[in-house]
Structures are given as C-alpha cells and as structure tokens.
Amino acid sequence: MEETDYRSIAEDCVRVIDSKKGRDAVLYDVREMTGFTDYIIIATVDSGPQMQAVMKEMLGRWKKRPLHVEGDAAGGWVLVDFVGVVVNLFTPEVRAFYKLERLWGQADQVEIKL
C-alpha cells in the first residue's frame, strides 16, 4: 500500500492559496492533537470567485480526491478534506467569526517557503 505524503500536499495547498492571492494562510501540524487528520490549513480569500479558483486549482493537482467538500463560496467558507490535510478557506468576516486559530493555535505551525 502506497503511503501518502500529506505534508507535501499541505505545503502545496498553501502554495496554491498564495498563487491565487489568498492570504494569511496558516499550516498546523495536528498529528499529536487529533486522529482525524495530520495537517490543518486556515486561509483567507476575499471573494467567492477567488475561493472557487483556489479550490479548482487544488482539486486539479492531485490524483487523490477529497473525502468530502463542505460549505460553499456564497456562504464565505469551504472545507476541503483530503483525509490527511483539511483546508479551511474563509472570507475575512467568516474567518473572524469562527476563529479556528483559537482551536488549533496550540498546534505546531509549519513554516513554508513560498
């Protein structure tokens, strides 16, 4: 059975977000905190179309399909679950409302060179 390199996928997700002008992306290593994923990404996008562009690029890059996608661009929030990587894209207002950094902020942050 082939092992998936979730760290590489997570880093690539952050690069995709950056390439599509997303901002304030944070990558957390949550392997010591939870059993449902290895990495969580929280990022801000400024509009629904930008959110859709980020998702389209991410979904087109890997053979591995997401387990599921939740939310929608019109609601200002989308979660893409790649099993070992969970990506949360928010508009600024919705990110400020949910404050996921409070939940995952004690996890190790992974620094990525963009």
C-alpha positions as CSV (number, residue, x, y, z in Angstrom):
1,M,0.0,0.0,0.0
2,E,1.4,3.4,-1.0
3,E,1.8,5.9,1.8
4,T,0.6,9.4,1.0
5,D,2.9,12.3,1.8
6,Y,0.4,14.6,3.4
7,R,3.0,17.2,4.4
8,S,3.9,17.8,0.8
9,I,0.2,18.0,-0.1
10,A,-0.4,20.5,2.7
11,E,2.6,22.6,1.7
12,D,1.4,22.6,-1.9
13,C,-2.1,23.7,-0.8
14,V,-0.5,26.7,0.9
15,R,1.4,27.5,-2.3
16,V,-1.8,27.2,-4.4
17,I,-3.6,29.6,-1.9
18,D,-0.7,32.0,-2.3
19,S,-0.6,31.8,-6.1
20,K,-4.3,32.7,-6.2
21,K,-3.7,35.7,-4.0
22,G,-5.2,34.1,-0.8
23,R,-3.6,35.5,2.3
24,D,-2.8,34.8,6.0
25,A,-2.5,31.0,5.3
26,V,-1.5,29.1,8.4
27,L,-0.5,25.4,8.3
28,Y,-0.8,23.5,11.6
29,D,0.7,20.1,12.3
30,V,-2.0,18.5,14.4
31,R,-0.8,14.9,14.4
32,E,-0.2,15.0,18.2
33,M,-3.7,16.5,18.8
34,T,-6.1,14.5,16.7
35,G,-6.6,11.3,14.9
36,F,-8.7,12.5,12.0
37,T,-6.0,14.4,10.1
38,D,-2.4,15.3,10.1
39,Y,-2.4,18.9,8.9
40,I,-5.0,21.8,9.1
41,I,-4.8,24.9,6.9
42,I,-6.7,28.1,7.6
43,A,-6.6,30.8,5.0
44,T,-8.4,33.9,3.9
45,V,-9.7,34.7,0.4
46,D,-11.5,37.9,-0.4
47,S,-14.4,36.7,-2.6
48,G,-16.5,33.7,-3.7
49,P,-14.9,33.6,-7.2
50,Q,-11.4,33.7,-5.6
51,M,-12.4,30.8,-3.3
52,Q,-13.7,28.8,-6.3
53,A,-10.4,29.4,-8.1
54,V,-8.3,28.2,-5.2
55,M,-10.5,25.1,-4.9
56,K,-10.4,24.3,-8.6
57,E,-6.6,24.5,-8.6
58,M,-6.3,22.3,-5.5
59,L,-8.7,19.7,-6.8
60,G,-7.0,19.6,-10.2
61,R,-3.5,19.0,-8.8
62,W,-3.6,15.5,-7.2
63,K,-4.8,12.1,-8.0
64,K,-6.1,11.8,-4.5
65,R,-9.7,13.1,-4.4
66,P,-11.0,14.8,-1.3
67,L,-13.0,12.7,1.1
68,H,-15.6,15.5,1.1
69,V,-16.1,19.2,0.5
70,E,-18.3,21.1,2.8
71,G,-19.7,24.7,2.7
72,D,-19.8,26.9,-0.3
73,A,-18.3,30.1,-1.7
74,A,-21.5,32.0,-1.4
75,G,-21.5,31.3,2.4
76,G,-17.9,32.6,2.8
77,W,-16.5,29.3,3.9
78,V,-15.3,26.0,2.4
79,L,-13.7,23.0,3.9
80,V,-11.8,20.5,1.7
81,D,-11.0,17.2,3.4
82,F,-8.1,15.3,1.8
83,V,-8.0,13.0,4.9
84,G,-4.5,13.8,6.0
85,V,-5.0,17.5,5.1
86,V,-8.0,19.6,5.9
87,V,-8.2,23.0,4.2
88,N,-10.4,25.8,5.5
89,L,-10.9,28.8,3.2
90,F,-12.8,31.8,4.7
91,T,-13.7,35.2,3.7
92,P,-12.4,37.7,6.2
93,E,-15.7,38.2,8.1
94,V,-16.4,34.5,8.4
95,R,-12.8,33.7,9.5
96,A,-13.1,36.3,12.2
97,F,-16.4,34.8,13.3
98,Y,-15.2,31.2,13.6
99,K,-11.7,32.0,15.0
100,L,-10.4,28.5,14.3
101,E,-6.9,29.6,15.3
102,R,-8.2,29.5,18.9
103,L,-9.0,25.8,18.4
104,W,-5.7,24.8,16.7
105,G,-3.4,27.6,17.8
106,Q,-1.6,25.4,20.3
107,A,-0.5,23.0,17.5
108,D,2.9,23.4,15.9
109,Q,2.9,25.8,13.0
110,V,4.7,24.6,9.8
111,E,6.7,27.4,8.1
112,I,6.7,27.2,4.3
113,K,9.0,29.0,1.9
114,L,6.8,30.4,-0.8
